[in-house]
């Protein structure tokens, strides 16, 4: 019984670590987007890789996509970060396009 409890605790810790890791990746991308928006400079935005990071580091990660599909629901930290990213990505894209 003790071994089962230890195994369950380790699974919980690893799941929590993955959840934190996913949010860390999203927050890192958001930080770059914020830098772009705050600068309001196309050249600064072009030097940052937030769009590529979003597609490769986040959307390209199968584990993140599974979590996103199953656990990133309205009211969760993950959902809030995603909502901010969508809005900010639109603003950053407008800066890059000179709009």
C-alpha positions in Angstrom: 0.0 0.0 0.0 2.9 2.4 0.9 4.4 1.8 -2.6 1.1 2.6 -4.3 0.8 5.9 -2.4 4.4 6.8 -3.2 3.8 6.0 -6.9 0.6 8.1 -6.9 2.4 11.0 -5.3 5.2 10.8 -7.9 2.7 10.8 -10.7 1.0 13.8 -9.2 4.2 15.6 -8.9 5.3 14.9 -12.5 1.8 16.0 -13.8 2.1 19.2 -11.8 5.6 19.8 -13.2 4.3 19.3 -16.7 1.5 21.7 -16.1 3.9 24.3 -14.7 6.2 23.7 -17.6 3.5 24.4 -20.1 2.4 27.6 -18.4 6.1 28.7 -18.2 6.4 28.3 -22.0 3.2 30.3 -22.5 4.4 33.0 -20.1 7.8 33.2 -21.9 6.0 33.7 -25.2 3.7 36.3 -23.6 6.8 38.2 -22.3 8.2 38.5 -25.8 4.8 39.7 -27.2 4.7 42.3 -24.4 8.2 43.5 -25.4 7.0 43.9 -28.9 3.8 45.8 -27.9 5.6 48.0 -25.4 8.2 49.0 -28.0 5.6 49.6 -30.7 8.5 49.1 -33.1 8.3 46.8 -36.1 12.0 46.1 -36.0 11.9 45.0 -32.4 9.0 42.8 -33.1 10.6 41.2 -36.1 13.7 40.3 -34.0 11.5 38.4 -31.5 10.4 34.8 -32.3 7.1 34.7 -30.4 5.0 33.5 -33.3 7.5 30.7 -34.1 7.9 29.8 -30.4 4.1 29.6 -30.1 3.8 27.2 -33.1 6.9 25.1 -32.4 7.4 25.1 -28.6 3.8 25.1 -27.7 1.5 23.9 -30.5 4.2 21.4 -31.6 4.4 19.8 -28.2 2.0 16.8 -28.2 1.9 16.7 -24.4 0.8 20.3 -24.2 -1.8 19.8 -26.8 -3.3 16.9 -24.9 -3.4 19.0 -21.7 -4.8 21.9 -23.6 -7.6 19.8 -25.0 -8.5 18.1 -21.7 -7.6 20.5 -18.9 -7.4 24.0 -20.2 -10.9 25.0 -19.5 -12.6 28.3 -18.8 -11.5 29.5 -15.4 -8.1 27.8 -15.4 -4.8 29.6 -15.4 -4.0 28.0 -18.7 -7.2 29.3 -20.3 -6.5 32.8 -19.0 -3.0 32.8 -20.4 -4.3 31.6 -23.8 -6.9 34.3 -23.9 -4.3 37.0 -23.2 -2.0 35.5 -25.9 -4.6 35.6 -28.6 -5.3 39.3 -27.9 -1.7 40.3 -27.6 -0.6 38.3 -30.6 -3.1 40.3 -32.7 -1.7 43.6 -31.4 1.9 42.4 -32.1 0.9 41.3 -35.6 -0.6 44.7 -36.3 2.7 46.4 -35.2 4.7 44.0 -37.5 2.4 44.8 -40.4 2.7 48.6 -39.7 -1.0 49.0 -38.9 
